[in-house]
Amino acid sequence: MKKPVTTFLILNLTLLFSCISCNIAPGSYPYAERYEINCSESDLILAVEKFKIDNPEFNLPVKTQLKDGRRDDNDHWYHVYFFYEKENVIFKTWIRRNGEKSTVLAFVAINDGLILGNWMYINKDFSKGENKIQKEKFERLIFEEVKKRIQRE
């Protein structure tokens, strides 16, 4: 009799913890959509900078307070912001080394408009369908274009 009760309790506790784990996910960016790229961090940063030079429509207007780069010398993430004027949204991303020859470009959130504070986080705040649409848009407009630059160089 003890074995079935113990098994039942263990299974229920496992289910409970797995269900709530998304709400208490560890780390600074637990919901970010991560894209791993086989290149150095500096090469990815350079590819993003060249993309923004060649596509100035994705640069933030000067009046915003957001700047690409690390916040200080101890910051693990190189933050990058893209403005999509057609929909008046800002894409928040970051770049971080993931080993010697691998780097991650993460899609973190979308801010509605240029007034900051309207952030909606990918894989958290959108419905499943809208989340898919936003990720596909980011991949098509930005990620695939940056990836092509890395492959050419």
Contact map, one row per residue, 1 for C-alpha under 8 A:
111110000000000000000000000000000000000000000000000000000000000000000000000000000000000000000000000000000000000000000000000000000000000000000000000000000
111111000000000000000000000000000000000000000000000000000000000000000000000000000000000000000000000000000000000000000000000000000000000000000000000000000
111111100000000000000000000000000000000000000000000000000000000000000000000000000000000000000000000000000000000000000000000000000000000000000000000000000
111111110000000000000000000000000000000000000000000000000000000000000000000000000000000000000000000000000000000000000000000000000000000000000000000000000
111111111000000000000000000000000000000000000000000000000000000000000000000000000000000000000000000000000000000000000000000000000000000000000000000000000
011111111100000000000000000000000000000000000000000000000000000000000000000000000000000000000000000000000000000000000000000000000000000000000000000000000
001111111110000000000000000000000000000000000000000000000000000000000000000000000000000000000000000000000000000000000000000000000000000000000000000000000
000111111111000000000000000000000000000000000000000000000000000000000000000000000000000000000000000000000000000000000000000000000000000000000000000000000
000011111111100000000000000000000000000000000000000000000000000000000000000000000000000000000000000000000000000000000000000000000000000000000000000000000
000001111111110000000000000000000000000000000000000000000000000000000000000000000000000000000000000000000000000000000000000000000000000000000000000000000
000000111111111000000000000000000000000000000000000000000000000000000000000000000000000000000000000000000000000000000000000000000000000000000000000000000
000000011111111100000000000000000000000000000000000000000000000000000000000000000000000000000000000000000000000000000000000000000000000000000000000000000
000000001111111110000000000000000000000000000000000000000000000000000000000000000000000000000000000000000000000000000000000000000000000000000000000000000
000000000111111111000000000000000000000000000000000000000000000000000000000000000000000000000000000000000000000000000000000000000000000000000000000000000
000000000011111111100000000000000000000000000000000000000000000000000000000000000000000000000000000000000000000000000000000000000000000000000000000000000
000000000001111111110000000000000000000000000000000000000000000000000000000000000000000000000000000000000000000000000000000000000000000000000000000000000
000000000000111111111000000000000000000000000000000000000000000000000000000000000000000000000000000000000000000000000000000000000000000000000000000000000
000000000000011111111100000000000000000000000000000000000000000000000000000000000000000000000000000000000000000000000000000000000000000000000000000000000
000000000000001111111100000000000000000000000000000000000000000000000000000000000000000000000000000000000000000000000000000000000000000000000000000000000
000000000000000111111111000000000000000000000000000000000000000000000000000000000000000000000000000000000000000000000000000000000000000000000000000000000
000000000000000011111111100000000000000000000000000000000000000000000000000000000000000000000000000000000000000000000000000000000000000000000000000000000
000000000000000001111111100000000000000000000000000000000000000000000000000000000000000000000000000000000000000000000000000000000000000000000000000000000
000000000000000000011111100000000000000000000000000000000000000000000000000000000000000000000000000000000000000000000000000000000000000000000000000000000
000000000000000000011111110000000000000000000000000000000000000000000000000000000000000000000000000000000000000000000000000000000000000000000000000000000
000000000000000000001111111001100000000000000000000000000000000000000000000000000000000000000000000000000000000000000000000000000000000000000000000000000
000000000000000000000001111101000000000000000000000000000000000000000000000000000000000000000000000000000000000000000000000000000000000000000000000000000
000000000000000000000000111111000000000000000000000000000000000000000000000000000000000000000000000000000000000000000000000000000000000000000000000000000
000000000000000000000000011111000000000000000000000000000000000000000000000000000000000000000000000000000000000000000000000000000000000000000000000000000
000000000000000000000000001111110000000000000000000000000000000000000000000000000000000000000000000000000001000000000000000000000000000000000000000000000
000000000000000000000000111111110000000000000000000000000000000000000000000000000000000000000000000000000000000000000000000000000000000000000000000000000
000000000000000000000000100011111000000000000000000000000000000000000000000000000000000000000000000000000001000000000000111100000000000000000000000000000
000000000000000000000000000011111100000000000000000000000000000000000000000000000000000000000000000000000111100000000000111000000000000000000000000000000
000000000000000000000000000000111110000000000000000000000000000000000000000000000000000000000000000000000111000000000000011000000000000000000000000000000
000000000000000000000000000000011111000000000000000000000000000000000000000000000000000000000000000000011110000000000000000000000000000000000000000000000
000000000000000000000000000000001111100000000000000000000000000000000000000000000000000000000000000000011100000000000000000000000000000000000000000000000
000000000000000000000000000000000111110000000000000000000000000000000000000000000000000000000000000001111000000000000000000000000000000000000000000000000
000000000000000000000000000000000011111000000000000000000000000000000000000000000000000000000000000001111000000000000000000000000000000000000000001000000
000000000000000000000000000000000001111100000000000000000000000000000000000000000000000000000000000011100000000000000000000000000000000000000000000000000
000000000000000000000000000000000000111110110000000000000000000000000000000000000000000000000000000011100000000000000000000000000000000000000000000001000
000000000000000000000000000000000000011111110000000000000000000000000000000000000000000000000000100111100000000000000000000000000000000000000000000000000
000000000000000000000000000000000000001111111000000000000000000000000000000000000000000000000011100001100000000000000000000000000000000000000000000000000
000000000000000000000000000000000000000111111100000000000000000000000000000000000000000000000000000000000000000000000000000000000000000000000000000000000
000000000000000000000000000000000000001111111110000000000000000000000000000000000000000000000000000000000000000000000000000000000000000000000000000001000
000000000000000000000000000000000000001111111111000000000000000000000000000000000000000000000010000000100000000000000000000000000000000000000000010001000
000000000000000000000000000000000000000011111111100000000000000000000000000000000000000000000010000000000000000000000000000000000000000000000000000000000
000000000000000000000000000000000000000001111111110000000000000000000000000000000000000000000000000000000000000000000000000000000000000000000000000000000
000000000000000000000000000000000000000000111111111000000000000000000000000000000000000000000000000000000000000000000000000000000000000000000000011011000
000000000000000000000000000000000000000000011111111100000000000000000000000000000000000000000000000000000000000000000000000000000000000000000000010000000
000000000000000000000000000000000000000000001111111110000000000000000000000000000000000000000000000000000000000000000000000000000000000000000000000000000
000000000000000000000000000000000000000000000111111111000000000000000000000000000000000000000000000000000000000000000000000000000000000000000000000000000
000000000000000000000000000000000000000000000011111111100000000000000000000000000000000000000000000000000000000000000000000000000000000000000000110010000
000000000000000000000000000000000000000000000001111111111110000000000000000000000000000000000000000000000000000000000000000000000000000000000000000000000
000000000000000000000000000000000000000000000000111111110000000000000000000000000000000000000000000000000000000000000000000000000000000000000000000000000
000000000000000000000000000000000000000000000000011111110000000000000000000000000000000000000000000000000000000000000000000000000000000000000000000000000
000000000000000000000000000000000000000000000000001111111110000000000000000000000000000000000000000000000000000000000000000000000000000000000000000000000
000000000000000000000000000000000000000000000000000111111110000000000000000000000000000000000000000000000000000000000000000000000000000000000000000000000
000000000000000000000000000000000000000000000000000100111110000000000000000000000011100000000000000000000000000000000000000000000000000000000000000000000
000000000000000000000000000000000000000000000000000100111111000000000000000000000111100000000000000000000000000000000000000000000000000000000000000000000
000000000000000000000000000000000000000000000000000100111111100000000000000000001110000000000000000000000000000000000000000000000000000000000000000000000
000000000000000000000000000000000000000000000000000000000111110101000000000000001110000001000000000000000000000000000000000000000000000000000000000000000
000000000000000000000000000000000000000000000000000000000011111100000000000000000010000000000000000000000000000000000000000000000000000000000000000000000
000000000000000000000000000000000000000000000000000000000001111110000000000000000000000000000000000000000000000000000000000000000000000000000000000000000
000000000000000000000000000000000000000000000000000000000000111110000000000000000000000000000000000000000000000000000000000000000000000000000000000000000
000000000000000000000000000000000000000000000000000000000001111111000000000000000000000000000000000000000000000001100000000000000000000000000000000000000
000000000000000000000000000000000000000000000000000000000000011111100000000000000000000000000000000000000000000000000000000000000000000000000000000000000
000000000000000000000000000000000000000000000000000000000001000111110000000000001000000000000000000000000000000000000000000000000000000000000000000000000
000000000000000000000000000000000000000000000000000000000000000011111000000000111000000000000000000000000000000000000000000000000000000000000000000000000
000000000000000000000000000000000000000000000000000000000000000001111100000001111000000000000000000000000000000000000000000000000000000000000000000000000
000000000000000000000000000000000000000000000000000000000000000000111110000011110000000000000000000000000000000000000000000000000000000000000000000000000
000000000000000000000000000000000000000000000000000000000000000000011111101111100000000000000000000000000000000000000000000000000000000000000000000000000
000000000000000000000000000000000000000000000000000000000000000000001111101000000000000000000000000000000000000000000000000000000000000000000000000000000
000000000000000000000000000000000000000000000000000000000000000000000111111000000000000000000000000000000000000000000000000000000000000000000000000000000
000000000000000000000000000000000000000000000000000000000000000000000111111000000000000000000000000000000000000000000000000000000000000000000000000000000
000000000000000000000000000000000000000000000000000000000000000000000001111100000000000000000000000000000000000000000000000000000000000000000000000000000
000000000000000000000000000000000000000000000000000000000000000000000111111111000000000000000000000000000000000000000000000000000000000000000000000000000
000000000000000000000000000000000000000000000000000000000000000000000100011111000000000000000001000000000000000000000000000000000000000000000000000000000
000000000000000000000000000000000000000000000000000000000000000000001100001111100000000000000111000000000000000000000000000000000000000000000000000000000
000000000000000000000000000000000000000000000000000000000000000000011100001111110000000000000111000000000000000000000000000000000000000000000000000000000
000000000000000000000000000000000000000000000000000000000000000000111100000011111000000000011110000000000000000000000000000000000000000000000000000000000
000000000000000000000000000000000000000000000000000000000000000000111000000001111100000000011110000000000000000000000000000000000000000000000000000000000
000000000000000000000000000000000000000000000000000000000011000001110000000000111110000001111000000000000000000000000000000000000000000000000000000000000
000000000000000000000000000000000000000000000000000000000111000000000000000000011111000001110000000000000000000000000000000000000000000000000000000000000
000000000000000000000000000000000000000000000000000000001111100000000000000000001111100111100000000000000000000000000000000000000000000000000000000000000
000000000000000000000000000000000000000000000000000000001100000000000000000000000111111111100000000000000000000000000000000000000000000000000000000000000
000000000000000000000000000000000000000000000000000000001100000000000000000000000011111110000000000000000000000000000000000000000000000000000000000000000
000000000000000000000000000000000000000000000000000000000000000000000000000000000001111100000000000000000000000000000000000000000000000000000000000000000
000000000000000000000000000000000000000000000000000000000000000000000000000000000001111110000000000000000000000000000000000000000000000000000000000000000
000000000000000000000000000000000000000000000000000000000000000000000000000000000011111111000000000000000000000111000000000000000000000000000000000000000
000000000000000000000000000000000000000000000000000000000000000000000000000000000011101111100000000000000000011111000000000000000000000000000000000000000
000000000000000000000000000000000000000000000000000000000001000000000000000000001111000111110000000000000000011111000000000000000000000000000000000000000
000000000000000000000000000000000000000000000000000000000000000000000000000000001111000011111000000000000011111000000000000000000000000001000000000000000
000000000000000000000000000000000000000000000000000000000000000000000000000000111100000001111100000000000011111000000000000000000000000000000000000000000
000000000000000000000000000000000000000000000000000000000000000000000000000000111000000000111110000000001111100000000000000000000000000000000000000000000
000000000000000000000000000000000000000000000000000000000000000000000000000011110000000000011111000000001111000000000000000000000000000000000000000000000
000000000000000000000000000000000000000010011000000000000000000000000000000011110000000000001111100000111100000000000000000000000000000000000000000000000
000000000000000000000000000000000000000010000000000000000000000000000000000111000000000000000111110000111000000000000000000000000000000000000000000000000
000000000000000000000000000000000000000110000000000000000000000000000000000000000000000000000011111101110000000000000000000000000000000000000000000000000
000000000000000000000000000000000000000000000000000000000000000000000000000000000000000000000001111111110000000000000000000000000000000000000000000000000
000000000000000000000000000000000000000000000000000000000000000000000000000000000000000000000000111111100000000000000000000000000000000000000000000000000
000000000000000000000000000000000000000100000000000000000000000000000000000000000000000000000000111111000000000000000000000000000000000000000000000000000
000000000000000000000000000000000000011100000000000000000000000000000000000000000000000000000000011111100000000000000000000000000000000000000000000000000
000000000000000000000000000000000001111110000000000000000000000000000000000000000000000000000000111111110000000000000000000000000000000000000000000000000
000000000000000000000000000000000001111110010000000000000000000000000000000000000000000000000011111011111000000000000000000000000000000000000000000000000
000000000000000000000000000000000111100000000000000000000000000000000000000000000000000000000011110001111100000000000000000000000000000000000000000000000
000000000000000000000000000000000111100000000000000000000000000000000000000000000000000000001111000000111110000000000000000000000000000000000000000000000
000000000000000000000000000000011110000000000000000000000000000000000000000000000000000000001110000000011111000000000000000000000000000000000000000000000
000000000000000000000000000000011100000000000000000000000000000000000000000000000000000000111100000000001111100000000000010000000000001001000000000000000
000000000000000000000000000010111000000000000000000000000000000000000000000000000000000000111100000000000111110000000000110000000000000000000000000000000
000000000000000000000000000000010000000000000000000000000000000000000000000000000000000000111000000000000011111000000011110000000000000000000000000000000
000000000000000000000000000000000000000000000000000000000000000000000000000000000000000011110000000000000001111100000111110000000000000000000000000000000
000000000000000000000000000000000000000000000000000000000000000000000000000000000000000011110000000000000000111111011111000000000000000000000000000000000
000000000000000000000000000000000000000000000000000000000000000000000000000000000000000111000000000000000000011111100110000000000000000000000000000000000
000000000000000000000000000000000000000000000000000000000000000000000000000000000000000111000000000000000000001111110100000000000000000000000000000000000
000000000000000000000000000000000000000000000000000000000000000100000000000000000000000111000000000000000000001111110000000000000000000000000000000000000
000000000000000000000000000000000000000000000000000000000000000100000000000000000000000000000000000000000000000111111100000000000000000000000000000000000
000000000000000000000000000000000000000000000000000000000000000000000000000000000000000000000000000000000000001011111110000000000000000000000000000000000
000000000000000000000000000000000000000000000000000000000000000000000000000000000000000000000000000000000000001000111110000000000000000000000000000000000
000000000000000000000000000000000000000000000000000000000000000000000000000000000000000000000000000000000000011110111111000000000000000000000000000000000
000000000000000000000000000000000000000000000000000000000000000000000000000000000000000000000000000000000000111100011111100000000000000000000000000000000
000000000000000000000000000000000000000000000000000000000000000000000000000000000000000000000000000000000000111000000111110111000000000000000000000000000
000000000000000000000000000000110000000000000000000000000000000000000000000000000000000000000000000000000001110000000011111111000000000000000000000000000
000000000000000000000000000000111000000000000000000000000000000000000000000000000000000000000000000000000011110000000001111111000010011000000000000000000
000000000000000000000000000000111000000000000000000000000000000000000000000000000000000000000000000000000000000000000000111111010010000000000000000000000
000000000000000000000000000000100000000000000000000000000000000000000000000000000000000000000000000000000000000000000001111111000000000000000000000000000
000000000000000000000000000000000000000000000000000000000000000000000000000000000000000000000000000000000000000000000001111111100000000000000000000000000
000000000000000000000000000000000000000000000000000000000000000000000000000000000000000000000000000000000000000000000001111111111110000000000000000000000
000000000000000000000000000000000000000000000000000000000000000000000000000000000000000000000000000000000000000000000000000011111110000000000000000000000
000000000000000000000000000000000000000000000000000000000000000000000000000000000000000000000000000000000000000000000000001001111111000000000000000000000
000000000000000000000000000000000000000000000000000000000000000000000000000000000000000000000000000000000000000000000000000001111111100000000000000000000
000000000000000000000000000000000000000000000000000000000000000000000000000000000000000000000000000000000000000000000000000001111111110000000000000000000
000000000000000000000000000000000000000000000000000000000000000000000000000000000000000000000000000000000000000000000000011001111111111000000000000000000
000000000000000000000000000000000000000000000000000000000000000000000000000000000000000000000000000000000000000000000000000000011111111100000000000000000
000000000000000000000000000000000000000000000000000000000000000000000000000000000000000000000000000000000000000000000000000000001111111110000000000000000
000000000000000000000000000000000000000000000000000000000000000000000000000000000000000000000000000000000000000000000000010000000111111111000000000000000
000000000000000000000000000000000000000000000000000000000000000000000000000000000000000000000000000000000010000000000000010000000011111111100000000000000
000000000000000000000000000000000000000000000000000000000000000000000000000000000000000000000000000000000000000000000000000000000001111111110000000000000
000000000000000000000000000000000000000000000000000000000000000000000000000000000000000000000000000000000000000000000000000000000000111111111000000000000
000000000000000000000000000000000000000000000000000000000000000000000000000000000000000000100000000000000010000000000000000000000000011111111110000000000
000000000000000000000000000000000000000000000000000000000000000000000000000000000000000000000000000000000000000000000000000000000000001111111111000000000
000000000000000000000000000000000000000000000000000000000000000000000000000000000000000000000000000000000000000000000000000000000000000111111111100000000
000000000000000000000000000000000000000000000000000000000000000000000000000000000000000000000000000000000000000000000000000000000000000011111111100000000
000000000000000000000000000000000000000000000000000000000000000000000000000000000000000000000000000000000000000000000000000000000000000001111111110000000
000000000000000000000000000000000000000000000000000000000000000000000000000000000000000000000000000000000000000000000000000000000000000001111111111000000
000000000000000000000000000000000000000000000000000000000000000000000000000000000000000000000000000000000000000000000000000000000000000000111111111100000
000000000000000000000000000000000000000000000000001000000000000000000000000000000000000000000000000000000000000000000000000000000000000000011111111110000
000000000000000000000000000000000000000000010011001000000000000000000000000000000000000000000000000000000000000000000000000000000000000000000111111111000
000000000000000000000000000000000000100000000010000000000000000000000000000000000000000000000000000000000000000000000000000000000000000000000011111111100
000000000000000000000000000000000000000000000000000000000000000000000000000000000000000000000000000000000000000000000000000000000000000000000001111111110
000000000000000000000000000000000000000000000010001000000000000000000000000000000000000000000000000000000000000000000000000000000000000000000000111111111
000000000000000000000000000000000000001000110010000000000000000000000000000000000000000000000000000000000000000000000000000000000000000000000000011111111
000000000000000000000000000000000000000000000000000000000000000000000000000000000000000000000000000000000000000000000000000000000000000000000000001111111
000000000000000000000000000000000000000000000000000000000000000000000000000000000000000000000000000000000000000000000000000000000000000000000000000111111
000000000000000000000000000000000000000000000000000000000000000000000000000000000000000000000000000000000000000000000000000000000000000000000000000011111
